[in-house]
Amino acid sequence: MQTYFNLESIPALIQDSVVTFGVFDGLHVGHQEVLRAVRTRADADQLTTVLFGFYPHPLAFLAPEKCPPVLMCLPKRIEVLEQLGMDISIFVNFNERIASMCPETFVNRILLRKCRAKHVVVGYACQFGKDRQGNAQLLEALGKEAGFGVTVVPPTELNGLPVHSTRIREAIARGDLGLASQLLGRTYSLSGKIVHGDGRGRQLGFPTANIEPGEQLCPPNGVYAIRAKLSGRMLTGILNVGTRPTFNGSKFLVESHLFDFDEVVYGETIEIFFVEKIRSERKFSNMYALAQQIRRDIRAATDIHTQS
């Protein structure tokens, strides 16, 4: 898959395409239905598949105070898109130039001129153009005028409710990882670089890899059984999300203890898959009591991994 990160870097496409556009945070099962429709149409008409996306979220520019936390970092988004069969992905920073485009300009400059769209696939709730004036109905009308086809994909539902990124964020925020994984179509994960900690885990006998999650959404504070992808290897372990109240901490930390692993990996990127919550974070009377609890957490996580 070819990936581009600004409008100027997009080469002149040599083949007409089927295009979809949007934020695609999480690439959940609803997004996957849209991409499946893109792939099906492209295969039938022998066209290139193109995803035109925004990263970060447009609200980071339009209303930063309302911008939601990220479900999927950009490298992971690109990885999954390649797995889903996209030929070209384009992720641009939403800025004043794009924000000021009326729906007609967005269609003409982006979809037709840059992406050579012969067909456009969108979800039922799509909005585009200045002040979100454009919707699926307007896109269909513009398609008839300009000569491109439009497919509007109906909502994908789970438990009688539409699947969308807000619903996933709400599930993760309240700790319902099972529902979040169902909505995503995969185990919820976050990625980040391994950074230096203060060494307390090693003092307790449980060395940790501290992770910088950036703007990605973390589940509620507590201890989790996890799987981790590091340098192409899949590992198991436990993860603490929180402030370490036993040490009167106030800084939010994400710390993993990986089983049968004690390598120096500062600066490397790790992906954490949340398997199951073991317990909530709490304060212990001393380091000995905390170490005893960590041993119990490790046994619990080992049982969870054995059963999963």
C-alpha positions as MATLAB code, in Angstrom:
seq = 'MQTYFNLESIPALIQDSVVTFGVFDGLHVGHQEVLRAVRTRADADQLTTVLFGFYPHPLAFLAPEKCPPVLMCLPKRIEVLEQLGMDISIFVNFNERIASMCPETFVNRILLRKCRAKHVVVGYACQFGKDRQGNAQLLEALGKEAGFGVTVVPPTELNGLPVHSTRIREAIARGDLGLASQLLGRTYSLSGKIVHGDGRGRQLGFPTANIEPGEQLCPPNGVYAIRAKLSGRMLTGILNVGTRPTFNGSKFLVESHLFDFDEVVYGETIEIFFVEKIRSERKFSNMYALAQQIRRDIRAATDIHTQS';
ca = [
       0.000    0.000    0.000;
       1.224    3.493   -0.859;
       0.735    6.124    1.859;
       0.917    9.912    1.570;
       0.720   12.575    4.262;
      -0.084   15.826    2.480;
      -1.854   16.922   -0.676;
       1.323   18.088   -2.391;
       3.021   14.682   -2.075;
       0.242   12.811   -3.894;
       1.518   11.895   -7.368;
      -0.696   12.068  -10.421;
      -2.622    8.801  -10.230;
      -2.388    6.690  -13.345;
      -5.657    4.863  -12.738;
      -9.193    5.887  -11.828;
     -10.263    4.938   -8.346;
     -12.928    4.081   -5.825;
     -12.538    6.537   -2.933;
     -13.769    6.747    0.617;
     -13.021    9.586    3.008;
     -13.278   10.359    6.715;
     -11.415   10.072   10.014;
     -11.512    6.276   10.409;
     -10.400    6.291   14.031;
     -10.440    2.697   15.274;
     -11.225    1.170   11.880;
     -14.130   -0.561   13.619;
     -16.576   -3.057   12.120;
     -18.641   -0.229   10.613;
     -15.563    1.207    8.895;
     -14.691   -2.289    7.720;
     -18.071   -2.563    5.973;
     -17.322    0.684    4.123;
     -13.870   -0.564    3.093;
     -15.332   -3.903    2.014;
     -17.712   -2.014   -0.278;
     -14.767   -0.017   -1.654;
     -12.813   -3.192   -2.392;
     -15.801   -4.964   -3.957;
     -16.549   -2.063   -6.293;
     -12.891   -1.622   -7.240;
     -12.498   -5.313   -8.054;
     -15.651   -5.284  -10.191;
     -14.578   -2.226  -12.204;
     -10.800   -2.831  -12.078;
     -10.127    0.418  -10.232;
      -7.645    1.496   -7.553;
      -8.835    1.769   -3.936;
      -8.103    5.059   -2.168;
      -8.773    6.116    1.411;
      -8.568    9.850    2.069;
      -8.324   10.389    5.806;
      -7.659   13.072    8.390;
      -5.089   12.792   11.178;
      -5.279   14.150   13.779;
      -9.039   14.446   14.198;
     -10.493   17.597   12.526;
     -11.700   18.764   15.947;
      -8.040   19.182   16.955;
      -8.124   22.171   14.568;
     -11.756   23.257   14.795;
     -12.391   22.895   18.546;
      -9.422   21.417   20.453;
     -11.338   21.384   23.731;
     -13.859   18.984   22.158;
     -11.340   16.725   20.396;
     -11.831   13.109   21.523;
      -8.962   10.831   22.597;
      -7.459    8.646   19.899;
      -8.526    5.020   19.485;
      -5.799    4.103   17.012;
      -2.484    5.834   16.334;
      -1.581    6.583   12.731;
       1.016    3.801   12.209;
      -1.504    1.212   13.462;
      -4.193    2.700   11.224;
      -1.910    2.314    8.210;
      -1.018   -1.264    9.186;
      -4.675   -2.284    9.428;
      -5.603   -0.526    6.181;
      -2.951   -2.516    4.368;
      -4.355   -5.713    5.886;
      -7.815   -4.683    4.668;
      -6.608   -4.367    1.082;
      -6.378   -0.636    0.415;
      -4.083    0.326   -2.457;
      -3.508    3.947   -1.455;
      -4.046    5.754    1.850;
      -3.783    9.510    2.248;
      -3.738   11.129    5.695;
      -3.658   14.900    5.809;
      -3.685   17.426    8.612;
      -7.041   19.182    8.702;
      -6.216   22.888    8.325;
      -7.719   26.214    7.311;
      -7.369   25.371    3.620;
      -9.463   22.228    3.940;
     -11.830   23.691    6.536;
     -12.749   26.524    4.157;
     -13.621   24.248    1.212;
     -17.307   24.129    0.397;
     -18.629   20.627   -0.397;
     -18.388   21.234   -4.155;
     -14.767   22.371   -3.890;
     -13.849   19.375   -1.729;
     -15.356   17.019   -4.302;
     -13.717   18.738   -7.270;
     -10.251   19.382   -5.830;
      -9.796   16.333   -3.610;
     -11.977   13.491   -4.824;
     -11.916   14.185   -8.563;
      -8.661   16.033   -9.256;
      -6.364   14.415   -6.669;
      -7.935   10.959   -6.315;
      -9.480   10.500   -9.790;
     -12.665    9.157   -8.256;
     -14.993    7.217  -10.517;
     -16.948    5.979   -7.521;
     -17.189    7.197   -3.922;
     -18.221    5.045   -0.952;
     -19.295    6.679    2.307;
     -21.063    5.777    5.518;
     -24.629    6.847    6.099;
     -23.631    9.689    8.461;
     -20.868   11.235    6.340;
     -20.342   15.010    6.559;
     -17.887   17.086    4.573;
     -17.110   20.586    3.422;
     -17.155   23.904    5.264;
     -19.242   23.763    8.448;
     -20.078   20.130    7.565;
     -22.558   21.342    4.964;
     -22.156   18.223    2.818;
     -23.855   14.901    3.491;
     -24.516   11.634    1.653;
     -27.513   13.071   -0.216;
     -25.541   16.070   -1.503;
     -22.687   13.790   -2.505;
     -25.083   11.691   -4.588;
     -26.375   14.840   -6.287;
     -22.837   16.046   -7.009;
     -21.983   12.616   -8.365;
     -24.808   12.775  -10.871;
     -23.578   16.175  -12.059;
     -19.900   15.215  -12.277;
     -20.309   11.651  -13.505;
     -19.132    9.569  -10.565;
     -21.127    6.927   -8.726;
     -21.888    6.958   -5.004;
     -22.543    4.092   -2.605;
     -23.921    4.915    0.835;
     -23.273    2.112    3.314;
     -26.028    1.706    5.937;
     -25.175    1.589    9.649;
     -23.613   -1.544   11.072;
     -25.404   -2.456   14.286;
     -24.420   -4.416   17.375;
     -27.005   -5.182   20.065;
     -29.504   -3.027   18.201;
     -27.346    0.133   18.184;
     -25.133    1.614   15.443;
     -21.396    1.054   15.673;
     -19.416    4.291   15.858;
     -16.210    5.563   17.435;
     -17.984    7.473   20.226;
     -19.668    4.282   21.399;
     -16.283    2.541   21.490;
     -14.705    5.360   23.498;
     -17.542    5.217   25.986;
     -17.119    1.442   26.375;
     -13.375    1.739   26.964;
     -13.789    4.652   29.387;
     -16.105    2.593   31.603;
     -13.896   -0.509   31.300;
     -16.146   -2.606   29.059;
     -13.302   -4.054   27.014;
     -15.440   -6.943   25.772;
     -17.915   -4.615   24.078;
     -15.113   -2.410   22.755;
     -13.437   -5.416   21.140;
     -16.737   -6.525   19.584;
     -17.278   -3.066   18.118;
     -13.707   -2.884   16.855;
     -13.588   -6.411   15.497;
     -10.279   -6.901   17.316;
      -8.816   -6.674   20.814;
      -8.400   -3.063   21.856;
      -4.757   -1.994   21.858;
      -2.595    1.074   22.214;
       0.913    1.731   20.965;
       3.698    3.857   22.336;
       7.405    4.232   22.867;
       9.070    2.634   25.872;
      10.458    5.373   28.108;
      12.577    5.499   31.249;
      10.803    5.129   34.587;
      12.094    5.552   38.128;
      13.123    1.915   38.570;
      10.630    1.065   41.325;
       9.392   -2.003   39.478;
      12.881   -3.448   39.363;
      13.349   -2.655   43.068;
      10.238   -4.728   43.762;
      11.567   -7.571   41.620;
       9.251   -6.899   38.676;
      11.029   -4.808   36.007;
       8.631   -2.719   33.963;
       8.499   -1.189   30.505;
       6.938    2.257   30.848;
       4.878    3.331   27.851;
       4.075    6.807   26.552;
       0.518    6.488   25.129;
       0.239   10.069   23.887;
      -3.356   11.010   23.043;
      -4.590    7.407   22.893;
      -7.492    6.418   25.113;
      -6.594    4.273   28.128;
      -9.123    2.156   30.047;
      -9.841    2.934   33.728;
      -7.021    2.780   36.253;
      -6.159   -0.742   37.309;
      -4.174   -3.876   36.547;
      -4.766   -5.772   33.309;
      -3.692   -9.038   31.732;
      -2.118   -8.075   28.410;
      -0.444   -9.346   25.316;
       2.303   -7.209   23.842;
       3.870   -6.941   20.404;
       7.506   -5.877   20.574;
      10.043   -6.130   17.740;
       7.873   -8.686   15.971;
       7.497  -10.876   19.067;
       4.266  -11.570   20.926;
       4.688  -11.553   24.703;
       2.331  -11.844   27.667;
       2.304   -9.846   30.857;
       0.439   -7.488   33.152;
      -0.089   -3.753   32.878;
      -0.799   -1.106   35.487;
      -2.682    2.000   34.412;
      -2.787    4.752   37.007;
      -0.866    6.938   39.432;
       0.751    4.389   41.821;
      -1.025    5.532   45.029;
       1.210    3.326   47.220;
       4.007    5.802   46.426;
       1.687    8.825   46.677;
       2.040    9.334   42.960;
       0.145   11.951   40.977;
       1.531   11.429   37.466;
      -0.487    9.146   35.181;
       1.614    6.132   34.130;
       1.220    3.093   31.913;
       3.630    0.379   33.111;
       3.926   -3.164   31.784;
       5.671   -6.161   33.300;
       6.366   -8.669   30.525;
       6.741  -12.311   31.480;
      10.092  -14.023   30.839;
      11.536  -10.800   29.452;
      14.300   -8.591   30.822;
      15.867   -6.753   27.885;
      16.768   -3.071   27.568;
      14.325   -1.722   24.972;
      14.108    2.024   25.663;
      12.949    3.964   22.625;
      11.309    0.989   20.932;
       7.617    0.959   20.072;
       5.392   -1.546   21.832;
       1.756   -2.400   21.161;
      -0.328   -3.400   24.178;
      -3.440   -5.577   23.744;
      -5.846   -5.436   26.683;
      -7.052   -8.980   27.428;
      -8.881   -8.661   30.744;
      -8.958   -6.456   33.823;
      -7.639   -8.147   36.971;
      -8.352   -5.511   39.619;
      -8.659   -1.787   40.261;
      -5.680    0.253   41.379;
      -5.414    0.732   45.138;
      -2.981    1.893   47.804;
      -1.000   -0.656   49.832;
       0.474   -0.126   53.274;
       4.062   -0.826   52.163;
       6.222   -2.144   49.328;
       6.115   -5.693   50.706;
       2.312   -5.783   50.554;
       2.412   -4.394   47.022;
       4.944   -7.020   45.923;
       2.742   -9.764   47.349;
      -0.230   -8.403   45.386;
       1.808   -8.214   42.183;
       2.643  -11.904   42.564;
      -1.082  -12.630   42.842;
      -1.718  -10.442   39.784;
       0.868  -12.399   37.808;
      -0.757  -15.706   38.765;
      -4.162  -14.344   37.775;
      -2.842  -13.093   34.443;
      -1.121  -16.416   33.780;
      -4.433  -18.222   34.332;
      -6.194  -15.786   31.987;
      -3.584  -16.268   29.270;
      -3.762  -20.046   29.653;
      -7.527  -19.999   29.169;
      -7.603  -17.503   26.295;
];
